[in-house]
């Protein structure tokens, strides 16, 4: 990816100053206590492994679109919060279906 980006910059006389990818998101969010499987304290919500790449990309797009002039850490925070909300909503929908509601 980095080599392709460098070539694109050279072809377009441009400089990309921000890149976010699902691998980086997973790496950074893995240290949040709500996603840290080793911690599993009262703040633990779920493992990042339950989220598909499409879920992470959706969260990244939502974060980018919600924030005005976002920096990398703001995007990560928004992605993490979106994933937590998504997990809770999905889990509640599953409970509602299983409960016959």
Secondary structure by P-SEA (a helix, b strand, c coil): caaaaaaaaaaacccccccccaaaaaaaacccccccccccccccccccccccaaaaaaaaaaaaaacccccaaaaaaaaaaaaaaaaaaaaaaaaaaaacc
